Amino acid sequence: MKKWKTAAGGLLMASFTGCSSSGFLEESPPKVYLEASNHLYETKVGTYCWESTCVDKAGPLELLKTEQPIKVKANESLSLVIKYKRQPNEKHMAQIQNSHEVEIPLKKS
């Protein structure tokens, strides 16, 4: 069994780049969730640029040091769910295990 961390549970570090200031974008990035076993886990947003604002945050280990790991079965399918009509043009996910960070390739759905 692998231990994953997500934002409000431990694993995800998402980086967003906004599109344009066309009036359709919110002031901050949309809510992002990690879906595993039909359950949505909240995430924490790391460094991002949205519209004309860029925010630099601590690295994932520092952001997630107080979060509890999410336990998932080996080879279990996970989904990144972004609840926003217009999707960001960049998304990143990392797995953190024993203080070791590995970039996770995302498949388009």
Secondary structure as the mmCIF struct_conf table of DSSP 4:
data_model
#
loop_
_struct_conf.conf_type_id
_struct_conf.id
_struct_conf.beg_label_comp_id
_struct_conf.beg_label_asym_id
_struct_conf.beg_label_seq_id
_struct_conf.end_label_comp_id
_struct_conf.end_label_asym_id
_struct_conf.end_label_seq_id
STRN STRN1 LYS A 2 TRP A 4
STRN STRN2 THR A 6 THR A 6
TURN_TY1_P TURN_TY1_P1 ALA A 7 GLY A 9
STRN STRN3 GLY A 10 GLY A 10
STRN STRN4 MET A 13 ALA A 14
STRN STRN5 THR A 17 THR A 17
BEND BEND1 SER A 22 GLY A 23
BEND BEND2 LEU A 25 LEU A 25
BEND BEND3 GLU A 27 SER A 28
HELX_LH_PP_P HELX_LH_PP_P1 PRO A 29 LYS A 31
STRN STRN6 VAL A 32 ALA A 36
TURN_TY1_P TURN_TY1_P2 SER A 37 ASN A 38
STRN STRN7 HIS A 39 GLU A 42
STRN STRN8 LYS A 44 VAL A 45
BEND BEND4 THR A 47 THR A 47
STRN STRN9 TYR A 48 TRP A 50
TURN_TY1_P TURN_TY1_P3 GLU A 51 SER A 52
STRN STRN10 THR A 53 VAL A 55
HELX_RH_AL_P HELX_RH_AL_P1 PRO A 60 LEU A 63
TURN_TY1_P TURN_TY1_P4 LEU A 64 THR A 66
BEND BEND5 GLU A 67 GLU A 67
HELX_LH_PP_P HELX_LH_PP_P2 GLN A 68 PRO A 69
STRN STRN11 ILE A 70 VAL A 72
TURN_TY1_P TURN_TY1_P5 ALA A 74 ASN A 75
STRN STRN12 SER A 79 ILE A 82
BEND BEND6 LYS A 85 ARG A 86
HELX_LH_PP_P HELX_LH_PP_P3 GLN A 87 PRO A 88
BEND BEND7 ASN A 89 ASN A 89
STRN STRN13 MET A 93 GLN A 97
TURN_TY1_P TURN_TY1_P6 ASN A 98 SER A 99
STRN STRN14 HIS A 100 ILE A 104
HELX_LH_PP_P HELX_LH_PP_P4 PRO A 105 LYS A 108
#
